Amino acid sequence: MYPFPHPVPRASLPQRSRRRSLLAVLAVLGLGVSACGTDTSAGGSSTVVVNVGYQSKTINTVTAGTLLRDRGTFERKLNAIGKAKGIHYKVVWQDFPSGPPLTAQMIAGKVDIGSMGDYPVLVNGSKTAEFPDARSELVAVTGYNLRGSLNQVVVPKDSPAQKLSDLRGKVVSTSVGSAAHGMLVNALRKNGLSPDDVKLLNQEPAVGASALEGEQVAALSQFVPWPQLMVFRKQGRLLYDGGSNGVPTFHAVVSRKAYAENHPEVMRAFLESVRDTANYLNKNPLAAAERVAKVTGIEPEVVYLYNGPSGLVTFDPTIKPELVAALSKDLPFLKDLGSVKNLDLDKFVNDSYLRKIYGASYDAAGKSTTSPSRLSGQDPVCHEPVKDPRTASEVWFSGQNSTGVAATPTCLLRRIAARDGDVRAAYVPDAKHGTRMFASAATWVLDPAGPRTPGCCRSRWPPTRIPIWQTTPTPAGSATRRRLRPLPEPAALAGPAPRHHPLQS
């Protein structure tokens, strides 16, 4: 998902010669090239081929890739169009490990529509602009996080590091030029360090994850789903959340401009399918997470953390002004790396296809940043409605086909303690920002003077299944931790039980 670490050379050749040279290089590298668009068989029938590139392991692109392909929505729409027009549409799906090879295949004319992260999207726009028939446009969004919490830094579970400055002089694995790399550089500067204060090691996410597990690196800075996958597998501990930088991050859909103009019906069908898949995911988050998990091999508990209600990813195809503004802030970083030369965002971002689909409702939809999938329901333990996203919590018990909700993290603890059974996963919001996280990996604060949760929390105090921690947050967003002594029974407290505040380390 990271862009080319070095820019593609621009020889002083005519466009046609430059393209022929590039195709020859791609062929030598084994990145085969083939014609796209409309083919005609010997019988004379017309076939329109659409090549779709996606990243199955990047789970916040599932609405334009893994889940979309699995549900067959795009193919059904094209079949209906084909019957009406007497044309056969053939969809060729290509799974890529990251953005750069997808961009290379788009330049070669082998990918017509693709999805990738914000930094690779900018590289895609810059690189394809050098070849008129490969020039791409950003036509939709898959998923986003306005705070930037899709990029995080994790350290080995037993690492002594408690804040970013503890990484000074250490080796940090990242994908150079990716959003995770950009987040790390911004975080270092924000906390009084420079990128030169750490030793960056350019690695693919899977390679970096293995290096972290083997303690060959001091930290891993990566994008969704790798940080929380490491946390869930108990192979790492969260050190820094990219949300502390306050810079939006997202994944998007790009298409070859020439292909889209030649086949507007394909673009409409694809983007309608992206919207339909997002609607399905938002209405059926648990079923969607389990299906994505089965296809990708990523644990469903991790997929659900990101893609579930009030999750780290908001799925909405519309192109938000905040996301375009974030791209303009990302460009200087990529230019300094040499990955991007010139890119006119006004020409690159094209929401015209979405506008035709949404009609008059597009402007309102594009401005809205309210999550279409929020936790709700009635808390059976504290007998309160679950409606505040800043406190709404959730538990997935083993052997259950559905999850249970809790009005607050304290109520969640009581619900877990009251049930005789194993917890598959529990989710709570960060007390400061509402960022969703695994309850078992959270830093917990008991605030005796804080708001009370009436009508609950009178038995088995405190629950033993989830660790309770005392924490002192630092400006860097990290924390110094020590285990609390056993908490007093509620009878020793004046009034109802105090509220617990989970914090993200």
C-alpha positions as CSV (number, residue, x, y, z in Angstrom):
1,M,0.0,0.0,0.0
2,Y,3.0,2.3,-0.1
3,P,4.0,4.2,-3.3
4,F,7.2,3.8,-5.3
5,P,10.2,4.6,-3.1
6,H,11.9,6.1,-6.1
7,P,10.2,8.0,-8.9
8,V,9.8,6.5,-12.4
9,P,12.6,8.0,-14.6
10,R,11.3,10.5,-17.1
11,A,13.5,10.2,-20.2
12,S,13.3,12.9,-22.8
13,L,11.4,10.7,-25.2
14,P,8.1,11.3,-27.0
15,Q,5.0,10.0,-25.1
16,R,4.6,7.0,-27.4
17,S,8.3,6.0,-27.0
18,R,8.2,6.5,-23.3
19,R,5.2,4.3,-23.0
20,R,6.7,1.6,-25.2
21,S,9.8,1.6,-23.1
22,L,7.8,1.3,-19.9
23,L,5.8,-1.6,-21.2
24,A,9.1,-3.4,-22.1
25,V,10.4,-2.9,-18.6
26,L,7.1,-4.2,-17.1
27,A,7.3,-7.2,-19.4
28,V,10.8,-8.0,-18.2
29,L,9.7,-7.7,-14.6
30,G,7.0,-10.2,-15.2
31,L,4.2,-7.6,-14.8
32,G,2.5,-8.8,-18.0
33,V,0.7,-6.3,-20.2
34,S,-2.6,-6.9,-22.1
35,A,-5.2,-4.8,-23.8
36,C,-8.3,-3.7,-22.0
37,G,-11.6,-2.3,-23.1
38,T,-13.7,-3.9,-25.8
39,D,-12.8,-7.2,-27.5
40,T,-14.6,-8.8,-30.4
41,S,-14.8,-12.6,-30.6
42,A,-14.6,-14.6,-33.9
43,G,-18.4,-14.8,-33.8
44,G,-18.7,-11.0,-33.9
45,S,-20.2,-10.5,-30.4
46,S,-18.7,-7.7,-28.4
47,T,-17.1,-8.2,-25.0
48,V,-16.2,-5.3,-22.6
49,V,-13.5,-6.3,-20.2
50,V,-13.1,-4.4,-17.0
51,N,-10.0,-5.1,-14.9
52,V,-10.4,-4.3,-11.2
53,G,-7.4,-4.1,-8.9
54,Y,-7.9,-4.4,-5.1
55,Q,-6.1,-5.2,-1.9
56,S,-7.8,-8.1,-0.1
57,K,-5.8,-7.6,3.2
58,T,-6.5,-3.9,3.4
59,I,-9.9,-4.3,5.0
60,N,-11.1,-0.7,4.8
61,T,-11.2,-1.1,1.0
62,V,-13.6,-4.1,1.2
63,T,-16.5,-2.2,-0.3
64,A,-14.5,-1.8,-3.6
65,G,-12.7,-5.1,-3.4
66,T,-13.0,-8.2,-1.1
67,L,-16.6,-7.9,0.0
68,L,-17.8,-6.4,-3.3
69,R,-16.3,-9.3,-5.2
70,D,-17.6,-11.9,-2.8
71,R,-21.2,-10.6,-3.0
72,G,-21.1,-10.5,-6.9
73,T,-23.0,-7.1,-6.9
74,F,-20.9,-5.6,-9.7
75,E,-21.3,-8.6,-12.0
76,R,-25.1,-8.7,-11.5
77,K,-25.4,-5.0,-12.5
78,L,-23.2,-5.5,-15.6
79,N,-25.2,-8.6,-16.6
80,A,-28.4,-6.6,-16.5
81,I,-26.8,-3.8,-18.6
82,G,-25.4,-6.4,-21.0
83,K,-28.7,-8.1,-21.6
84,A,-30.3,-4.7,-22.5
85,K,-27.4,-3.8,-24.9
86,G,-26.5,-7.1,-26.3
87,I,-23.0,-6.8,-24.9
88,H,-21.1,-9.3,-22.7
89,Y,-19.2,-7.8,-19.8
90,K,-16.2,-9.6,-18.3
91,V,-14.8,-8.6,-14.9
92,V,-11.2,-9.6,-14.1
93,W,-10.3,-9.2,-10.5
94,Q,-6.6,-8.8,-9.5
95,D,-5.5,-8.9,-5.9
96,F,-2.4,-6.8,-5.0
97,P,-0.4,-6.7,-1.8
98,S,0.0,-2.9,-2.0
99,G,-0.6,0.2,-4.1
100,P,2.6,0.4,-6.1
101,P,2.2,-2.8,-8.2
102,L,-1.5,-1.8,-8.8
103,T,-0.3,1.6,-10.1
104,A,2.3,-0.1,-12.3
105,Q,-0.4,-2.3,-13.9
106,M,-2.7,0.7,-14.4
107,I,0.1,2.5,-16.3
108,A,0.5,-0.7,-18.3
109,G,-3.2,-0.6,-19.2
110,K,-3.9,-3.8,-17.3
111,V,-6.0,-2.2,-14.5
112,D,-9.0,0.0,-15.2
113,I,-10.3,0.6,-11.7
114,G,-8.4,0.2,-8.4
115,S,-8.5,1.1,-4.7
116,M,-5.6,2.1,-2.5
117,G,-4.7,4.4,0.4
118,D,-4.4,8.2,0.4
119,Y,-0.6,8.5,0.0
120,P,-0.5,5.8,-2.8
121,V,-3.4,7.5,-4.4
122,L,-1.4,10.7,-4.8
123,V,1.5,8.7,-6.3
124,N,-0.9,7.0,-8.6
125,G,-2.3,10.3,-9.9
126,S,1.2,11.7,-10.4
127,K,2.7,8.7,-12.1
128,T,-0.3,8.0,-14.4
129,A,-0.4,11.6,-15.5
130,E,2.8,11.1,-17.4
131,F,0.9,8.8,-19.8
132,P,-2.3,10.2,-21.4
133,D,-4.0,6.9,-21.9
134,A,-3.2,5.8,-18.3
135,R,-4.1,9.1,-16.6
136,S,-6.2,8.4,-13.5
137,E,-8.9,10.2,-11.5
138,L,-10.0,9.8,-7.8
139,V,-13.7,9.0,-8.2
140,A,-14.8,7.7,-4.8
141,V,-13.8,6.9,-1.2
142,T,-14.1,3.5,0.4
143,G,-13.5,4.2,4.1
144,Y,-12.0,6.9,6.2
145,N,-11.0,8.1,9.7
146,L,-11.1,11.8,10.3
147,R,-8.6,11.7,13.1
148,G,-6.1,9.4,11.4
149,S,-6.4,6.4,13.7
150,L,-6.0,3.9,10.8
151,N,-2.2,4.4,11.1
152,Q,-0.5,3.4,14.4
153,V,2.8,2.6,16.0
154,V,3.2,-0.7,17.9
155,V,6.1,-2.1,19.9
156,P,6.9,-5.6,21.2
157,K,4.6,-6.5,24.0
158,D,7.4,-6.4,26.6
159,S,9.1,-3.3,25.2
160,P,10.2,-0.8,27.8
161,A,9.1,2.0,25.4
162,Q,6.2,4.1,26.8
163,K,6.4,7.1,24.5
164,L,7.8,8.0,21.1
165,S,10.9,9.6,22.5
166,D,11.9,6.2,23.8
167,L,12.5,5.1,20.2
168,R,15.3,7.5,19.8
169,G,18.2,5.7,18.0
170,K,16.1,2.6,17.5
171,V,15.1,0.8,14.3
172,V,11.5,1.4,13.2
173,S,9.9,-0.6,10.4
174,T,7.5,1.1,8.1
175,S,6.6,1.2,4.4
176,V,8.4,4.3,3.1
177,G,6.1,6.7,1.4
178,S,2.9,5.2,2.9
179,A,0.4,7.0,5.1
180,A,1.9,5.2,8.1
181,H,5.3,6.6,7.2
182,G,3.9,10.1,6.9
183,M,2.0,9.7,10.2
184,L,5.3,8.6,12.0
185,V,7.2,11.6,10.6
186,N,4.5,14.0,11.7
187,A,4.3,12.3,15.1
188,L,8.0,12.5,15.7
189,R,8.1,16.2,14.8
190,K,5.1,16.9,17.0
191,N,6.9,15.3,19.9
192,G,10.1,17.2,19.6
193,L,12.0,14.7,17.4
194,S,13.1,14.5,13.8
195,P,12.9,11.6,11.4
196,D,16.7,11.3,11.8
197,D,16.3,10.5,15.4
198,V,15.1,7.0,14.5
199,K,16.5,4.4,12.0
200,L,13.7,3.8,9.4
201,L,13.6,0.3,7.8
202,N,11.6,0.1,4.6
203,Q,9.5,-3.1,4.7
204,E,6.3,-4.5,3.5
205,P,3.7,-4.7,6.3
206,A,3.8,-8.5,6.6
207,V,7.6,-8.4,6.7
208,G,7.6,-5.7,9.3
209,A,5.1,-7.5,11.5
210,S,7.4,-10.6,11.5
211,A,10.4,-8.4,12.3
212,L,8.5,-6.9,15.3
213,E,7.4,-10.3,16.5
214,G,11.0,-11.5,16.4
215,E,12.1,-8.3,18.1
216,Q,14.4,-7.5,15.2
217,V,13.0,-3.9,15.2
218,A,12.0,-1.7,18.1
219,A,8.7,-0.6,16.6
220,L,6.3,-1.0,13.6
221,S,4.5,1.9,12.1
222,Q,1.8,0.6,9.7
223,F,-1.7,1.0,8.4
224,V,-4.9,-0.9,8.8
225,P,-5.2,-3.7,9.9
226,W,-1.6,-4.5,10.9
227,P,-1.3,-2.5,14.2
228,Q,-4.4,-3.9,15.8
229,L,-3.8,-7.3,14.3
230,M,-0.5,-7.4,16.2
231,V,-2.3,-6.2,19.4
232,F,-5.0,-8.8,19.1
233,R,-2.5,-11.6,18.5
234,K,-0.6,-10.4,21.6
235,Q,2.4,-9.9,19.4
236,G,2.6,-6.2,20.0
237,R,1.4,-3.2,22.2
238,L,0.1,0.1,20.9
239,L,2.6,2.9,21.6
240,Y,1.1,5.7,19.5
241,D,-2.2,6.3,17.8
242,G,-2.1,8.3,14.5
243,G,-5.3,10.0,15.7
244,S,-3.1,12.0,18.0
245,N,-1.9,13.9,14.9
246,G,-5.4,14.9,14.0
247,V,-4.8,14.3,10.2
248,P,-7.6,12.5,8.3
249,T,-6.6,9.3,6.5
250,F,-8.7,7.3,4.0
251,H,-8.7,4.8,1.1
252,A,-10.1,5.7,-2.3
253,V,-11.1,4.4,-5.7
254,V,-9.2,5.5,-8.8
255,S,-10.0,4.8,-12.4
256,R,-8.3,5.3,-15.8
257,K,-9.9,8.5,-17.2
258,A,-9.9,7.1,-20.8
259,Y,-11.6,3.9,-19.7
260,A,-14.2,5.7,-17.7
261,E,-15.0,8.1,-20.5
262,N,-15.3,5.2,-23.0
263,H,-17.5,3.1,-20.6
264,P,-19.5,5.4,-18.3
265,E,-22.0,2.6,-17.8
266,V,-19.3,0.4,-16.2
267,M,-18.2,3.3,-13.9
268,R,-21.8,3.9,-12.8
269,A,-22.4,0.2,-12.2
270,F,-19.1,-0.1,-10.2
271,L,-19.7,2.9,-8.0
272,E,-23.3,1.9,-7.4
273,S,-22.0,-1.4,-6.3
274,V,-19.5,0.3,-3.9
275,R,-22.4,2.2,-2.4
276,D,-24.6,-0.9,-2.2
277,T,-21.8,-2.8,-0.5
278,A,-21.2,0.0,2.0
279,N,-24.9,0.0,2.8
280,Y,-24.9,-3.7,3.3
281,L,-21.8,-3.5,5.6
282,N,-23.2,-0.7,7.7
283,K,-26.5,-2.6,8.2
284,N,-24.9,-6.0,8.7
285,P,-21.5,-5.3,10.3
286,L,-21.0,-8.6,12.1
287,A,-22.0,-10.8,9.1
288,A,-19.8,-8.7,6.8
289,A,-16.8,-8.9,9.2
290,E,-17.2,-12.7,9.4
291,R,-17.3,-13.0,5.7
292,V,-14.3,-10.8,5.1
293,A,-12.4,-12.8,7.8
294,K,-13.2,-16.0,6.0
295,V,-12.0,-14.7,2.7
296,T,-8.8,-13.0,4.0
297,G,-7.8,-15.1,6.9
298,I,-7.7,-12.0,9.2
299,E,-9.4,-12.7,12.5
300,P,-13.1,-11.6,12.5
301,E,-12.5,-9.8,15.9
302,V,-10.0,-7.6,14.2
303,V,-12.1,-6.9,11.1
304,Y,-15.0,-6.0,13.4
305,L,-12.9,-3.6,15.4
306,Y,-12.3,-1.6,12.2
307,N,-15.4,-2.2,10.2
308,G,-18.0,-2.7,13.0
309,P,-20.5,-0.1,14.3
310,S,-18.7,3.0,15.7
311,G,-15.5,1.3,14.4
312,L,-12.3,2.9,13.3
313,V,-13.4,3.0,9.7
314,T,-16.4,5.0,8.4
315,F,-17.7,3.5,5.1
316,D,-19.1,6.2,2.8
317,P,-18.3,6.5,-0.9
318,T,-18.8,10.3,-1.1
319,I,-15.7,12.5,-1.3
320,K,-15.6,14.7,1.8
321,P,-14.0,18.2,1.7
322,E,-11.9,17.2,4.7
323,L,-10.4,14.3,2.8
324,V,-9.4,16.5,-0.2
325,A,-7.9,19.0,2.2
326,A,-5.9,16.3,3.8
327,L,-4.5,15.3,0.4
328,S,-3.2,18.8,-0.2
329,K,-1.4,18.5,3.1
330,D,0.1,15.1,2.3
331,L,1.5,16.3,-1.1
332,P,4.6,18.1,0.3
333,F,5.8,15.0,2.2
334,L,5.6,12.9,-1.0
335,K,7.3,15.6,-3.1
336,D,10.2,15.7,-0.6
337,L,10.5,11.9,-1.0
338,G,10.6,12.3,-4.7
339,S,7.5,10.0,-5.1
340,V,5.3,12.8,-6.5
341,K,6.3,15.6,-8.9
342,N,3.2,17.6,-9.9
343,L,-0.5,16.8,-9.3
344,D,-3.4,19.1,-9.8
345,L,-5.9,18.0,-7.2
346,D,-8.7,20.0,-8.7
347,K,-8.4,17.9,-11.9
348,F,-7.5,14.7,-10.2
349,V,-10.5,14.5,-7.9
350,N,-13.7,13.9,-9.9
351,D,-17.0,13.4,-8.1
352,S,-19.1,13.7,-11.3
353,Y,-19.9,10.0,-11.4
354,L,-21.1,9.9,-7.8
355,R,-23.1,13.0,-8.4
356,K,-25.0,11.3,-11.2
357,I,-25.8,8.4,-8.8
358,Y,-26.8,10.4,-5.8
359,G,-28.5,13.2,-7.6
360,A,-29.6,16.2,-5.6
361,S,-28.7,14.5,-2.3
362,Y,-25.0,14.4,-3.1
363,D,-24.0,17.7,-1.6
364,A,-25.6,16.9,1.7
365,A,-24.2,13.4,1.8
366,G,-20.7,14.7,0.9
367,K,-20.7,17.2,3.7
368,S,-22.0,14.8,6.4
369,T,-19.3,13.1,8.5
370,T,-21.9,11.3,10.8
371,S,-21.1,7.6,10.9
372,P,-23.9,5.6,9.2
373,S,-23.2,2.7,11.6
374,R,-23.4,3.5,15.3
375,L,-23.8,1.3,18.4
376,S,-27.3,1.4,19.7
377,G,-29.8,-0.6,21.8
378,Q,-30.6,-1.1,25.4
379,D,-28.1,-2.0,28.1
380,P,-29.5,-5.0,30.0
381,V,-27.2,-4.5,33.0
382,C,-27.3,-0.8,33.7
383,H,-30.8,-0.5,32.1
384,E,-29.8,2.5,30.0
385,P,-30.1,3.3,26.3
386,V,-26.9,2.9,24.3
387,K,-26.7,6.2,22.4
388,D,-23.6,8.1,23.3
389,P,-20.7,7.1,20.9
390,R,-18.2,8.5,23.5
391,T,-19.2,5.8,25.9
392,A,-21.0,3.1,23.9
393,S,-19.3,-0.3,24.4
394,E,-19.7,-3.8,23.0
395,V,-18.9,-7.4,23.9
396,W,-18.7,-10.5,21.7
397,F,-19.1,-13.6,23.9
398,S,-17.7,-17.0,22.7
399,G,-20.3,-19.2,21.0
400,Q,-22.6,-16.3,20.3
401,N,-23.8,-15.2,16.8
402,S,-24.4,-11.7,17.9
403,T,-22.8,-9.1,20.1
404,G,-24.1,-7.3,23.3
405,V,-24.0,-3.6,23.9
406,A,-23.3,-1.6,27.0
407,A,-24.0,2.1,27.7
408,T,-20.6,2.7,29.2
409,P,-17.3,0.9,29.7
410,T,-18.2,0.4,33.4
411,C,-21.5,-1.3,32.4
412,L,-19.5,-3.4,29.9
413,L,-17.2,-4.6,32.8
414,R,-20.3,-5.5,34.8
415,R,-21.9,-7.3,31.9
416,I,-18.8,-9.4,31.4
417,A,-18.4,-10.1,35.1
418,A,-22.0,-11.2,35.4
419,R,-21.8,-13.8,32.6
420,D,-20.2,-17.2,33.1
421,G,-18.5,-17.6,29.8
422,D,-15.4,-16.6,27.7
423,V,-15.2,-13.3,26.0
424,R,-14.2,-13.5,22.3
425,A,-13.6,-9.7,22.1
426,A,-14.7,-6.6,23.9
427,Y,-14.7,-3.1,22.5
428,V,-14.6,0.3,24.3
429,P,-14.1,3.9,23.2
430,D,-11.1,5.9,24.3
431,A,-12.3,8.3,27.0
432,K,-10.8,11.3,25.4
433,H,-11.6,10.9,21.7
434,G,-14.0,8.0,21.5
435,T,-11.6,5.9,19.4
436,R,-12.7,2.3,19.4
437,M,-10.2,-0.2,20.8
438,F,-9.9,-3.7,22.3
439,A,-11.0,-3.5,26.0
440,S,-8.3,-6.1,26.9
441,A,-5.6,-3.8,25.5
442,A,-6.9,-0.6,26.9
443,T,-5.4,1.4,29.8
444,W,-8.1,1.7,32.4
445,V,-8.5,4.6,34.9
446,L,-10.8,4.4,37.9
447,D,-12.1,7.9,38.7
448,P,-13.8,7.9,42.1
449,A,-14.8,11.5,41.7
450,G,-16.2,11.0,38.2
451,P,-19.8,10.5,37.0
452,R,-21.5,7.6,38.6
453,T,-23.3,4.7,36.9
454,P,-26.5,4.2,38.8
455,G,-28.2,0.9,39.3
456,C,-25.3,-1.4,38.5
457,C,-22.0,-2.6,39.5
458,R,-22.8,-4.1,42.8
459,S,-21.4,-7.6,42.5
460,R,-18.1,-9.3,41.8
461,W,-16.1,-6.1,42.1
462,P,-13.8,-5.6,40.3
463,P,-14.1,-8.0,37.4
464,T,-10.9,-10.1,37.0
465,R,-11.2,-10.8,33.3
466,I,-10.1,-7.4,32.2
467,P,-6.9,-5.7,33.6
468,I,-7.4,-2.4,35.4
469,W,-4.6,0.1,35.1
470,Q,-3.8,3.5,36.5
471,T,-2.3,5.9,34.0
472,T,-0.8,9.3,33.7
473,P,-1.2,10.6,30.1
474,T,1.6,12.6,28.6
475,P,1.5,15.3,25.9
476,A,2.8,12.7,23.5
477,G,-0.4,10.7,24.0
478,S,1.4,7.8,25.6
479,A,1.3,6.8,29.3
480,T,3.2,5.6,32.3
481,R,1.4,2.6,33.8
482,R,1.3,0.7,37.0
483,R,-1.1,-2.0,38.2
484,L,-3.7,-0.8,40.7
485,R,-4.0,-2.4,44.1
486,P,-7.4,-4.3,44.5
487,L,-10.2,-1.8,44.2
488,P,-12.6,-1.3,47.1
489,E,-16.0,-3.1,47.1
490,P,-18.8,-0.8,46.1
491,A,-20.1,-0.9,49.7
492,A,-16.9,1.0,50.7
493,L,-17.8,3.7,48.2
494,A,-20.3,6.5,48.7
495,G,-23.1,6.0,46.2
496,P,-23.1,4.0,43.0
497,A,-20.0,2.6,41.5
498,P,-17.6,5.0,39.9
499,R,-17.2,5.2,36.2
500,H,-14.1,3.6,34.5
501,H,-12.3,5.5,31.7
502,P,-10.4,3.4,29.2
503,L,-7.6,5.3,27.5
504,Q,-5.5,4.5,24.4
505,S,-1.9,4.3,25.3
